[in-house]
Amino acid sequence: MAATIKQPKTNDAMKIIHKRYYEGRPERLESLQEERENAEIARKIYDLRKEAGITQKELAERIGTTPSVISRLEDADYDGHSFAMIRRIAAALDRKVRIEFDPVTHRAQETQSTL
């Protein structure tokens, strides 16, 4: 009978969660990556606004919307970022939008390696 190799025990919560809920489940890994991308967009909008030293209300006035829309856009759970809105925000903050397209051939591995 072949000996089984025991994995070393860990108390790293992120590793435990990944193994329990994501490992071997490509649909969950894809969803996790999408959530990370949404959070990155929200964080970037927030950081740029703070760097400009303006409030959500001031940014909203500059682009012709309401503070609640800016609040939603800065929420990591929001997934309705439109390119048109991102361009308006960039223009209001004297920025330009740059888009990159990265290969997705190893997307599951990328997600796992970022833990």
N, C-alpha and C positions, 0 to 999 in steps of 0.2 A: 504494500500500500504506500502510495506517495505521501511524503510529509507535506503538510500545508504550511505555507509561510505566513506567519502572523504579522500583521501590520503593527508598527509601533503605536501605542496609545497616544492620543493628543488631547489637549484641553483647549486648543485653538477653536473658538466658536465658529469662525468663518469656514474653516476646513471641515468641521463637523456638519455644518449646514449645507455646504456644497456637496459633500459626499451623500448626505441623506436625501436632499431634495433636487439636486441638479445633475450629478454625475450619471452619465449614460442616458440622459433625457434631453436630446437636442432641441426639442420644442421649448423646454424651459430655459435652456441656455440662450436660445434666440430671444426669448422674451426678456431675459435678464439684460442682454446686450442692448435691446431697444430702450429699456428703462434707464440704463446708464447713459445712453445717448441723449434722451430727453432731459435727464438731470444735468448733463454737461451744457446743453443749450440754455437751460434755465439759469445755471450758475454763471455762464458767460454774460448773459443779459444783466443779471444782478451786479456782477463785478464791474462791467463797463459803466453802468449807471452810477454806482458808488464812486468809481474813479472820476467820473465827470462831476461829482459832488451835487447831484440833483436828486430830488425825491421822485417817488412813483408818480405823484400828481404832476410834477413839472415835466417829466418824460411824456406822460400821457398828453399834456397840452401841446407839446412839441410835435407829436405825431397825429394829433386829432382823434384821441380815444379817451377812455376813462381810466382812472387809477386802478379800478378793479381788473381791467384787461391786463395792465402791466403786472399786477399782483399774480394773476393766473399764469402769465408767461414766465414769471420768475419762480413758479412752483415746480419742483422737481417731478411731481406726479402728472403734470399737464403734458398731453401728447398731441396737442393741436397746433403746434407751431407752423405757421404758414411762411413760405419764403417771402411773400409780399410784406408781411408784418416785420419780419427780421430785417429786410432791406430798409423799411421805414425807420426802425429803431437805429440801425447802423447810420443812416443819414443824419438823424437827429443828434447822434453822438459823434459826428464827424469821423465816421469809420466807413470802411467798405467791407462787403461780405466776400469771403473766400471759401470756396467749397472744394473739398478733396474727395476723391473716390478711391477707397482702399479695397484691395481684393478680399473676398469673403471665403476663399477656399478653406481656410482653417479657422473659421469663426468660433467654433466650439472650443478649440484649443486656446484662442485669444482670450475668450471669456474666462476660462479656467485659469490661465496664467496671470490674470489681473487680480486674483484673490490674494 
